[in-house]
């Protein structure tokens, strides 16, 4: 028996109905995942006359910019040198010592 044959879905049961054939199975699987991942349109609760702050288009563009080396250095140097951010026990002092 070939490995391709053993991984083939011949038929599928959808809501009590047996579906057979390549096109039928393909369509049933597609419809299942399409409905599973479809974004549900939910109505949001009305919160009265509350207004929330928004950010400008320019600020939105700034959110996707890559970090600058100077920004990374500033954050690293602001951290406690004896803390370890990961499981490898490399502390921030080591990173500060070898940061370009």
Phi and psi restraints in degrees (range 20) as a CNS / XPLOR table:
assign (resid 1 and name C) (resid 2 and name N)
       (resid 2 and name CA) (resid 2 and name C) 1.0 -78.8 20.0 2
assign (resid 2 and name N) (resid 2 and name CA)
       (resid 2 and name C) (resid 3 and name N) 1.0 156.0 20.0 2
assign (resid 2 and name C) (resid 3 and name N)
       (resid 3 and name CA) (resid 3 and name C) 1.0 -68.0 20.0 2
assign (resid 3 and name N) (resid 3 and name CA)
       (resid 3 and name C) (resid 4 and name N) 1.0 -30.5 20.0 2
assign (resid 3 and name C) (resid 4 and name N)
       (resid 4 and name CA) (resid 4 and name C) 1.0 -65.2 20.0 2
assign (resid 4 and name N) (resid 4 and name CA)
       (resid 4 and name C) (resid 5 and name N) 1.0 -42.1 20.0 2
assign (resid 4 and name C) (resid 5 and name N)
       (resid 5 and name CA) (resid 5 and name C) 1.0 -64.0 20.0 2
assign (resid 5 and name N) (resid 5 and name CA)
       (resid 5 and name C) (resid 6 and name N) 1.0 -37.0 20.0 2
assign (resid 5 and name C) (resid 6 and name N)
       (resid 6 and name CA) (resid 6 and name C) 1.0 -75.0 20.0 2
assign (resid 6 and name N) (resid 6 and name CA)
       (resid 6 and name C) (resid 7 and name N) 1.0 -14.7 20.0 2
assign (resid 6 and name C) (resid 7 and name N)
       (resid 7 and name CA) (resid 7 and name C) 1.0 -105.9 20.0 2
assign (resid 7 and name N) (resid 7 and name CA)
       (resid 7 and name C) (resid 8 and name N) 1.0 9.8 20.0 2
assign (resid 7 and name C) (resid 8 and name N)
       (resid 8 and name CA) (resid 8 and name C) 1.0 -84.9 20.0 2
assign (resid 8 and name N) (resid 8 and name CA)
       (resid 8 and name C) (resid 9 and name N) 1.0 135.5 20.0 2
assign (resid 8 and name C) (resid 9 and name N)
       (resid 9 and name CA) (resid 9 and name C) 1.0 -94.0 20.0 2
assign (resid 9 and name N) (resid 9 and name CA)
       (resid 9 and name C) (resid 10 and name N) 1.0 115.8 20.0 2
assign (resid 9 and name C) (resid 10 and name N)
       (resid 10 and name CA) (resid 10 and name C) 1.0 -85.0 20.0 2
assign (resid 10 and name N) (resid 10 and name CA)
       (resid 10 and name C) (resid 11 and name N) 1.0 -40.4 20.0 2
assign (resid 10 and name C) (resid 11 and name N)
       (resid 11 and name CA) (resid 11 and name C) 1.0 -148.4 20.0 2
assign (resid 11 and name N) (resid 11 and name CA)
       (resid 11 and name C) (resid 12 and name N) 1.0 164.0 20.0 2
assign (resid 11 and name C) (resid 12 and name N)
       (resid 12 and name CA) (resid 12 and name C) 1.0 -145.4 20.0 2
assign (resid 12 and name N) (resid 12 and name CA)
       (resid 12 and name C) (resid 13 and name N) 1.0 145.8 20.0 2
assign (resid 12 and name C) (resid 13 and name N)
       (resid 13 and name CA) (resid 13 and name C) 1.0 -103.0 20.0 2
assign (resid 13 and name N) (resid 13 and name CA)
       (resid 13 and name C) (resid 14 and name N) 1.0 118.6 20.0 2
assign (resid 13 and name C) (resid 14 and name N)
       (resid 14 and name CA) (resid 14 and name C) 1.0 -120.4 20.0 2
assign (resid 14 and name N) (resid 14 and name CA)
       (resid 14 and name C) (resid 15 and name N) 1.0 112.6 20.0 2
assign (resid 14 and name C) (resid 15 and name N)
       (resid 15 and name CA) (resid 15 and name C) 1.0 52.5 20.0 2
assign (resid 15 and name N) (resid 15 and name CA)
       (resid 15 and name C) (resid 16 and name N) 1.0 42.5 20.0 2
assign (resid 15 and name C) (resid 16 and name N)
       (resid 16 and name CA) (resid 16 and name C) 1.0 83.6 20.0 2
assign (resid 16 and name N) (resid 16 and name CA)
       (resid 16 and name C) (resid 17 and name N) 1.0 0.7 20.0 2
assign (resid 16 and name C) (resid 17 and name N)
       (resid 17 and name CA) (resid 17 and name C) 1.0 -109.1 20.0 2
assign (resid 17 and name N) (resid 17 and name CA)
       (resid 17 and name C) (resid 18 and name N) 1.0 125.3 20.0 2
assign (resid 17 and name C) (resid 18 and name N)
       (resid 18 and name CA) (resid 18 and name C) 1.0 -81.4 20.0 2
assign (resid 18 and name N) (resid 18 and name CA)
       (resid 18 and name C) (resid 19 and name N) 1.0 121.0 20.0 2
assign (resid 18 and name C) (resid 19 and name N)
       (resid 19 and name CA) (resid 19 and name C) 1.0 -110.3 20.0 2
assign (resid 19 and name N) (resid 19 and name CA)
       (resid 19 and name C) (resid 20 and name N) 1.0 130.2 20.0 2
assign (resid 19 and name C) (resid 20 and name N)
       (resid 20 and name CA) (resid 20 and name C) 1.0 -125.5 20.0 2
assign (resid 20 and name N) (resid 20 and name CA)
       (resid 20 and name C) (resid 21 and name N) 1.0 160.7 20.0 2
assign (resid 20 and name C) (resid 21 and name N)
       (resid 21 and name CA) (resid 21 and name C) 1.0 93.9 20.0 2
assign (resid 21 and name N) (resid 21 and name CA)
       (resid 21 and name C) (resid 22 and name N) 1.0 151.7 20.0 2
assign (resid 21 and name C) (resid 22 and name N)
       (resid 22 and name CA) (resid 22 and name C) 1.0 -58.4 20.0 2
assign (resid 22 and name N) (resid 22 and name CA)
       (resid 22 and name C) (resid 23 and name N) 1.0 -50.8 20.0 2
assign (resid 22 and name C) (resid 23 and name N)
       (resid 23 and name CA) (resid 23 and name C) 1.0 -65.8 20.0 2
assign (resid 23 and name N) (resid 23 and name CA)
       (resid 23 and name C) (resid 24 and name N) 1.0 -41.3 20.0 2
assign (resid 23 and name C) (resid 24 and name N)
       (resid 24 and name CA) (resid 24 and name C) 1.0 -65.0 20.0 2
assign (resid 24 and name N) (resid 24 and name CA)
       (resid 24 and name C) (resid 25 and name N) 1.0 -45.2 20.0 2
assign (resid 24 and name C) (resid 25 and name N)
       (resid 25 and name CA) (resid 25 and name C) 1.0 -65.2 20.0 2
assign (resid 25 and name N) (resid 25 and name CA)
       (resid 25 and name C) (resid 26 and name N) 1.0 -45.2 20.0 2
assign (resid 25 and name C) (resid 26 and name N)
       (resid 26 and name CA) (resid 26 and name C) 1.0 -58.0 20.0 2
assign (resid 26 and name N) (resid 26 and name CA)
       (resid 26 and name C) (resid 27 and name N) 1.0 -45.4 20.0 2
assign (resid 26 and name C) (resid 27 and name N)
       (resid 27 and name CA) (resid 27 and name C) 1.0 -64.6 20.0 2
assign (resid 27 and name N) (resid 27 and name CA)
       (resid 27 and name C) (resid 28 and name N) 1.0 -42.9 20.0 2
assign (resid 27 and name C) (resid 28 and name N)
       (resid 28 and name CA) (resid 28 and name C) 1.0 -63.7 20.0 2
assign (resid 28 and name N) (resid 28 and name CA)
       (resid 28 and name C) (resid 29 and name N) 1.0 -42.7 20.0 2
assign (resid 28 and name C) (resid 29 and name N)
       (resid 29 and name CA) (resid 29 and name C) 1.0 -65.7 20.0 2
assign (resid 29 and name N) (resid 29 and name CA)
       (resid 29 and name C) (resid 30 and name N) 1.0 -44.1 20.0 2
assign (resid 29 and name C) (resid 30 and name N)
       (resid 30 and name CA) (resid 30 and name C) 1.0 -60.9 20.0 2
assign (resid 30 and name N) (resid 30 and name CA)
       (resid 30 and name C) (resid 31 and name N) 1.0 -46.7 20.0 2
assign (resid 30 and name C) (resid 31 and name N)
       (resid 31 and name CA) (resid 31 and name C) 1.0 -63.1 20.0 2
assign (resid 31 and name N) (resid 31 and name CA)
       (resid 31 and name C) (resid 32 and name N) 1.0 -38.2 20.0 2
assign (resid 31 and name C) (resid 32 and name N)
       (resid 32 and name CA) (resid 32 and name C) 1.0 -60.4 20.0 2
assign (resid 32 and name N) (resid 32 and name CA)
       (resid 32 and name C) (resid 33 and name N) 1.0 -51.1 20.0 2
assign (resid 32 and name C) (resid 33 and name N)
       (resid 33 and name CA) (resid 33 and name C) 1.0 -72.5 20.0 2
assign (resid 33 and name N) (resid 33 and name CA)
       (resid 33 and name C) (resid 34 and name N) 1.0 -31.1 20.0 2
assign (resid 33 and name C) (resid 34 and name N)
       (resid 34 and name CA) (resid 34 and name C) 1.0 -64.3 20.0 2
assign (resid 34 and name N) (resid 34 and name CA)
       (resid 34 and name C) (resid 35 and name N) 1.0 -43.3 20.0 2
assign (resid 34 and name C) (resid 35 and name N)
       (resid 35 and name CA) (resid 35 and name C) 1.0 -74.3 20.0 2
assign (resid 35 and name N) (resid 35 and name CA)
       (resid 35 and name C) (resid 36 and name N) 1.0 -30.1 20.0 2
assign (resid 35 and name C) (resid 36 and name N)
       (resid 36 and name CA) (resid 36 and name C) 1.0 -68.4 20.0 2
assign (resid 36 and name N) (resid 36 and name CA)
       (resid 36 and name C) (resid 37 and name N) 1.0 -37.3 20.0 2
assign (resid 36 and name C) (resid 37 and name N)
       (resid 37 and name CA) (resid 37 and name C) 1.0 -102.2 20.0 2
assign (resid 37 and name N) (resid 37 and name CA)
       (resid 37 and name C) (resid 38 and name N) 1.0 6.9 20.0 2
assign (resid 37 and name C) (resid 38 and name N)
       (resid 38 and name CA) (resid 38 and name C) 1.0 -70.7 20.0 2
assign (resid 38 and name N) (resid 38 and name CA)
       (resid 38 and name C) (resid 39 and name N) 1.0 138.1 20.0 2
assign (resid 38 and name C) (resid 39 and name N)
       (resid 39 and name CA) (resid 39 and name C) 1.0 -75.4 20.0 2
assign (resid 39 and name N) (resid 39 and name CA)
       (resid 39 and name C) (resid 40 and name N) 1.0 122.3 20.0 2
assign (resid 39 and name C) (resid 40 and name N)
       (resid 40 and name CA) (resid 40 and name C) 1.0 -79.2 20.0 2
assign (resid 40 and name N) (resid 40 and name CA)
       (resid 40 and name C) (resid 41 and name N) 1.0 132.2 20.0 2
assign (resid 40 and name C) (resid 41 and name N)
       (resid 41 and name CA) (resid 41 and name C) 1.0 -82.8 20.0 2
assign (resid 41 and name N) (resid 41 and name CA)
       (resid 41 and name C) (resid 42 and name N) 1.0 104.0 20.0 2
assign (resid 41 and name C) (resid 42 and name N)
       (resid 42 and name CA) (resid 42 and name C) 1.0 -104.9 20.0 2
assign (resid 42 and name N) (resid 42 and name CA)
       (resid 42 and name C) (resid 43 and name N) 1.0 140.6 20.0 2
assign (resid 42 and name C) (resid 43 and name N)
       (resid 43 and name CA) (resid 43 and name C) 1.0 -82.7 20.0 2
assign (resid 43 and name N) (resid 43 and name CA)
       (resid 43 and name C) (resid 44 and name N) 1.0 135.7 20.0 2
assign (resid 43 and name C) (resid 44 and name N)
       (resid 44 and name CA) (resid 44 and name C) 1.0 -89.7 20.0 2
assign (resid 44 and name N) (resid 44 and name CA)
       (resid 44 and name C) (resid 45 and name N) 1.0 147.7 20.0 2
assign (resid 44 and name C) (resid 45 and name N)
       (resid 45 and name CA) (resid 45 and name C) 1.0 -67.7 20.0 2
assign (resid 45 and name N) (resid 45 and name CA)
       (resid 45 and name C) (resid 46 and name N) 1.0 147.0 20.0 2
assign (resid 45 and name C) (resid 46 and name N)
       (resid 46 and name CA) (resid 46 and name C) 1.0 -82.9 20.0 2
assign (resid 46 and name N) (resid 46 and name CA)
       (resid 46 and name C) (resid 47 and name N) 1.0 127.4 20.0 2
assign (resid 46 and name C) (resid 47 and name N)
       (resid 47 and name CA) (resid 47 and name C) 1.0 -107.5 20.0 2
assign (resid 47 and name N) (resid 47 and name CA)
       (resid 47 and name C) (resid 48 and name N) 1.0 30.9 20.0 2
assign (resid 47 and name C) (resid 48 and name N)
       (resid 48 and name CA) (resid 48 and name C) 1.0 75.8 20.0 2
assign (resid 48 and name N) (resid 48 and name CA)
       (resid 48 and name C) (resid 49 and name N) 1.0 -140.1 20.0 2
assign (resid 48 and name C) (resid 49 and name N)
       (resid 49 and name CA) (resid 49 and name C) 1.0 -101.8 20.0 2
assign (resid 49 and name N) (resid 49 and name CA)
       (resid 49 and name C) (resid 50 and name N) 1.0 30.6 20.0 2
assign (resid 49 and name C) (resid 50 and name N)
       (resid 50 and name CA) (resid 50 and name C) 1.0 -68.3 20.0 2
assign (resid 50 and name N) (resid 50 and name CA)
       (resid 50 and name C) (resid 51 and name N) 1.0 137.5 20.0 2
assign (resid 50 and name C) (resid 51 and name N)
       (resid 51 and name CA) (resid 51 and name C) 1.0 -122.6 20.0 2
assign (resid 51 and name N) (resid 51 and name CA)
       (resid 51 and name C) (resid 52 and name N) 1.0 139.1 20.0 2
assign (resid 51 and name C) (resid 52 and name N)
       (resid 52 and name CA) (resid 52 and name C) 1.0 -107.8 20.0 2
assign (resid 52 and name N) (resid 52 and name CA)
       (resid 52 and name C) (resid 53 and name N) 1.0 147.2 20.0 2
assign (resid 52 and name C) (resid 53 and name N)
       (resid 53 and name CA) (resid 53 and name C) 1.0 -68.2 20.0 2
assign (resid 53 and name N) (resid 53 and name CA)
       (resid 53 and name C) (resid 54 and name N) 1.0 144.9 20.0 2
assign (resid 53 and name C) (resid 54 and name N)
       (resid 54 and name CA) (resid 54 and name C) 1.0 -122.7 20.0 2
assign (resid 54 and name N) (resid 54 and name CA)
       (resid 54 and name C) (resid 55 and name N) 1.0 163.9 20.0 2
assign (resid 54 and name C) (resid 55 and name N)
       (resid 55 and name CA) (resid 55 and name C) 1.0 -110.8 20.0 2
assign (resid 55 and name N) (resid 55 and name CA)
       (resid 55 and name C) (resid 56 and name N) 1.0 155.7 20.0 2
assign (resid 55 and name C) (resid 56 and name N)
       (resid 56 and name CA) (resid 56 and name C) 1.0 -75.8 20.0 2
assign (resid 56 and name N) (resid 56 and name CA)
       (resid 56 and name C) (resid 57 and name N) 1.0 167.3 20.0 2
assign (resid 56 and name C) (resid 57 and name N)
       (resid 57 and name CA) (resid 57 and name C) 1.0 -61.6 20.0 2
assign (resid 57 and name N) (resid 57 and name CA)
       (resid 57 and name C) (resid 58 and name N) 1.0 -37.9 20.0 2
assign (resid 57 and name C) (resid 58 and name N)
       (resid 58 and name CA) (resid 58 and name C) 1.0 -63.8 20.0 2
assign (resid 58 and name N) (resid 58 and name CA)
       (resid 58 and name C) (resid 59 and name N) 1.0 -41.6 20.0 2
assign (resid 58 and name C) (resid 59 and name N)
       (resid 59 and name CA) (resid 59 and name C) 1.0 -66.5 20.0 2
assign (resid 59 and name N) (resid 59 and name CA)
       (resid 59 and name C) (resid 60 and name N) 1.0 -34.9 20.0 2
assign (resid 59 and name C) (resid 60 and name N)
       (resid 60 and name CA) (resid 60 and name C) 1.0 -63.4 20.0 2
assign (resid 60 and name N) (resid 60 and name CA)
       (resid 60 and name C) (resid 61 and name N) 1.0 -42.6 20.0 2
assign (resid 60 and name C) (resid 61 and name N)
       (resid 61 and name CA) (resid 61 and name C) 1.0 -62.9 20.0 2
assign (resid 61 and name N) (resid 61 and name CA)
       (resid 61 and name C) (resid 62 and name N) 1.0 -35.5 20.0 2
assign (resid 61 and name C) (resid 62 and name N)
       (resid 62 and name CA) (resid 62 and name C) 1.0 -66.6 20.0 2
assign (resid 62 and name N) (resid 62 and name CA)
       (resid 62 and name C) (resid 63 and name N) 1.0 -25.5 20.0 2
assign (resid 62 and name C) (resid 63 and name N)
       (resid 63 and name CA) (resid 63 and name C) 1.0 -68.1 20.0 2
assign (resid 63 and name N) (resid 63 and name CA)
       (resid 63 and name C) (resid 64 and name N) 1.0 -22.5 20.0 2
assign (resid 63 and name C) (resid 64 and name N)
       (resid 64 and name CA) (resid 64 and name C) 1.0 -105.2 20.0 2
assign (resid 64 and name N) (resid 64 and name CA)
       (resid 64 and name C) (resid 65 and name N) 1.0 6.6 20.0 2
assign (resid 64 and name C) (resid 65 and name N)
       (resid 65 and name CA) (resid 65 and name C) 1.0 -72.0 20.0 2
assign (resid 65 and name N) (resid 65 and name CA)
       (resid 65 and name C) (resid 66 and name N) 1.0 147.6 20.0 2
assign (resid 65 and name C) (resid 66 and name N)
       (resid 66 and name CA) (resid 66 and name C) 1.0 -68.8 20.0 2
assign (resid 66 and name N) (resid 66 and name CA)
       (resid 66 and name C) (resid 67 and name N) 1.0 153.4 20.0 2
assign (resid 66 and name C) (resid 67 and name N)
       (resid 67 and name CA) (resid 67 and name C) 1.0 -68.4 20.0 2
assign (resid 67 and name N) (resid 67 and name CA)
       (resid 67 and name C) (resid 68 and name N) 1.0 142.8 20.0 2
assign (resid 67 and name C) (resid 68 and name N)
       (resid 68 and name CA) (resid 68 and name C) 1.0 -86.8 20.0 2
assign (resid 68 and name N) (resid 68 and name CA)
       (resid 68 and name C) (resid 69 and name N) 1.0 149.1 20.0 2
assign (resid 68 and name C) (resid 69 and name N)
       (resid 69 and name CA) (resid 69 and name C) 1.0 -57.8 20.0 2
assign (resid 69 and name N) (resid 69 and name CA)
       (resid 69 and name C) (resid 70 and name N) 1.0 -37.6 20.0 2
assign (resid 69 and name C) (resid 70 and name N)
       (resid 70 and name CA) (resid 70 and name C) 1.0 -63.4 20.0 2
assign (resid 70 and name N) (resid 70 and name CA)
       (resid 70 and name C) (resid 71 and name N) 1.0 -37.8 20.0 2
assign (resid 70 and name C) (resid 71 and name N)
       (resid 71 and name CA) (resid 71 and name C) 1.0 -66.4 20.0 2
assign (resid 71 and name N) (resid 71 and name CA)
       (resid 71 and name C) (resid 72 and name N) 1.0 -41.3 20.0 2
assign (resid 71 and name C) (resid 72 and name N)
       (resid 72 and name CA) (resid 72 and name C) 1.0 -64.1 20.0 2
assign (resid 72 and name N) (resid 72 and name CA)
       (resid 72 and name C) (resid 73 and name N) 1.0 -45.7 20.0 2
assign (resid 72 and name C) (resid 73 and name N)
       (resid 73 and name CA) (resid 73 and name C) 1.0 -59.7 20.0 2
assign (resid 73 and name N) (resid 73 and name CA)
       (resid 73 and name C) (resid 74 and name N) 1.0 -43.5 20.0 2
assign (resid 73 and name C) (resid 74 and name N)
       (resid 74 and name CA) (resid 74 and name C) 1.0 -60.4 20.0 2
assign (resid 74 and name N) (resid 74 and name CA)
       (resid 74 and name C) (resid 75 and name N) 1.0 -41.5 20.0 2
assign (resid 74 and name C) (resid 75 and name N)
       (resid 75 and name CA) (resid 75 and name C) 1.0 -68.7 20.0 2
assign (resid 75 and name N) (resid 75 and name CA)
       (resid 75 and name C) (resid 76 and name N) 1.0 -44.6 20.0 2
assign (resid 75 and name C) (resid 76 and name N)
       (resid 76 and name CA) (resid 76 and name C) 1.0 -63.3 20.0 2
assign (resid 76 and name N) (resid 76 and name CA)
       (resid 76 and name C) (resid 77 and name N) 1.0 -46.1 20.0 2
assign (resid 76 and name C) (resid 77 and name N)
       (resid 77 and name CA) (resid 77 and name C) 1.0 -68.5 20.0 2
assign (resid 77 and name N) (resid 77 and name CA)
       (resid 77 and name C) (resid 78 and name N) 1.0 -19.1 20.0 2
assign (resid 77 and name C) (resid 78 and name N)
       (resid 78 and name CA) (resid 78 and name C) 1.0 -81.1 20.0 2
assign (resid 78 and name N) (resid 78 and name CA)
       (resid 78 and name C) (resid 79 and name N) 1.0 -13.1 20.0 2
assign (resid 78 and name C) (resid 79 and name N)
       (resid 79 and name CA) (resid 79 and name C) 1.0 -84.4 20.0 2
assign (resid 79 and name N) (resid 79 and name CA)
       (resid 79 and name C) (resid 80 and name N) 1.0 155.4 20.0 2
assign (resid 79 and name C) (resid 80 and name N)
       (resid 80 and name CA) (resid 80 and name C) 1.0 -67.2 20.0 2
assign (resid 80 and name N) (resid 80 and name CA)
       (resid 80 and name C) (resid 81 and name N) 1.0 127.9 20.0 2
assign (resid 80 and name C) (resid 81 and name N)
       (resid 81 and name CA) (resid 81 and name C) 1.0 -65.0 20.0 2
assign (resid 81 and name N) (resid 81 and name CA)
       (resid 81 and name C) (resid 82 and name N) 1.0 -20.6 20.0 2
assign (resid 81 and name C) (resid 82 and name N)
       (resid 82 and name CA) (resid 82 and name C) 1.0 -96.9 20.0 2
assign (resid 82 and name N) (resid 82 and name CA)
       (resid 82 and name C) (resid 83 and name N) 1.0 2.7 20.0 2
assign (resid 82 and name C) (resid 83 and name N)
       (resid 83 and name CA) (resid 83 and name C) 1.0 -86.2 20.0 2
assign (resid 83 and name N) (resid 83 and name CA)
       (resid 83 and name C) (resid 84 and name N) 1.0 148.4 20.0 2
assign (resid 83 and name C) (resid 84 and name N)
       (resid 84 and name CA) (resid 84 and name C) 1.0 -117.5 20.0 2
assign (resid 84 and name N) (resid 84 and name CA)
       (resid 84 and name C) (resid 85 and name N) 1.0 116.5 20.0 2
assign (resid 84 and name C) (resid 85 and name N)
       (resid 85 and name CA) (resid 85 and name C) 1.0 -77.0 20.0 2
assign (resid 85 and name N) (resid 85 and name CA)
       (resid 85 and name C) (resid 86 and name N) 1.0 -12.6 20.0 2
assign (resid 85 and name C) (resid 86 and name N)
       (resid 86 and name CA) (resid 86 and name C) 1.0 -137.1 20.0 2
assign (resid 86 and name N) (resid 86 and name CA)
       (resid 86 and name C) (resid 87 and name N) 1.0 -177.7 20.0 2
assign (resid 86 and name C) (resid 87 and name N)
       (resid 87 and name CA) (resid 87 and name C) 1.0 -77.6 20.0 2
assign (resid 87 and name N) (resid 87 and name CA)
       (resid 87 and name C) (resid 88 and name N) 1.0 -13.0 20.0 2
assign (resid 87 and name C) (resid 88 and name N)
       (resid 88 and name CA) (resid 88 and name C) 1.0 -80.0 20.0 2
assign (resid 88 and name N) (resid 88 and name CA)
       (resid 88 and name C) (resid 89 and name N) 1.0 -0.3 20.0 2
assign (resid 88 and name C) (resid 89 and name N)
       (resid 89 and name CA) (resid 89 and name C) 1.0 64.5 20.0 2
assign (resid 89 and name N) (resid 89 and name CA)
       (resid 89 and name C) (resid 90 and name N) 1.0 18.3 20.0 2
assign (resid 89 and name C) (resid 90 and name N)
       (resid 90 and name CA) (resid 90 and name C) 1.0 -78.6 20.0 2
assign (resid 90 and name N) (resid 90 and name CA)
       (resid 90 and name C) (resid 91 and name N) 1.0 116.8 20.0 2
assign (resid 90 and name C) (resid 91 and name N)
       (resid 91 and name CA) (resid 91 and name C) 1.0 -86.1 20.0 2
assign (resid 91 and name N) (resid 91 and name CA)
       (resid 91 and name C) (resid 92 and name N) 1.0 169.3 20.0 2
assign (resid 91 and name C) (resid 92 and name N)
       (resid 92 and name CA) (resid 92 and name C) 1.0 -64.2 20.0 2
assign (resid 92 and name N) (resid 92 and name CA)
       (resid 92 and name C) (resid 93 and name N) 1.0 -31.4 20.0 2
assign (resid 92 and name C) (resid 93 and name N)
       (resid 93 and name CA) (resid 93 and name C) 1.0 -59.2 20.0 2
assign (resid 93 and name N) (resid 93 and name CA)
       (resid 93 and name C) (resid 94 and name N) 1.0 -39.4 20.0 2
assign (resid 93 and name C) (resid 94 and name N)
       (resid 94 and name CA) (resid 94 and name C) 1.0 -63.0 20.0 2
assign (resid 94 and name N) (resid 94 and name CA)
       (resid 94 and name C) (resid 95 and name N) 1.0 -44.1 20.0 2
assign (resid 94 and name C) (resid 95 and name N)
       (resid 95 and name CA) (resid 95 and name C) 1.0 -64.5 20.0 2
assign (resid 95 and name N) (resid 95 and name CA)
       (resid 95 and name C) (resid 96 and name N) 1.0 -42.0 20.0 2
assign (resid 95 and name C) (resid 96 and name N)
       (resid 96 and name CA) (resid 96 and name C) 1.0 -60.8 20.0 2
assign (resid 96 and name N) (resid 96 and name CA)
       (resid 96 and name C) (resid 97 and name N) 1.0 -39.8 20.0 2
assign (resid 96 and name C) (resid 97 and name N)
       (resid 97 and name CA) (resid 97 and name C) 1.0 -64.2 20.0 2
assign (resid 97 and name N) (resid 97 and name CA)
       (resid 97 and name C) (resid 98 and name N) 1.0 -35.3 20.0 2
assign (resid 97 and name C) (resid 98 and name N)
       (resid 98 and name CA) (resid 98 and name C) 1.0 -109.3 20.0 2
assign (resid 98 and name N) (resid 98 and name CA)
       (resid 98 and name C) (resid 99 and name N) 1.0 7.3 20.0 2
assign (resid 98 and name C) (resid 99 and name N)
       (resid 99 and name CA) (resid 99 and name C) 1.0 -73.3 20.0 2
assign (resid 99 and name N) (resid 99 and name CA)
       (resid 99 and name C) (resid 100 and name N) 1.0 131.5 20.0 2
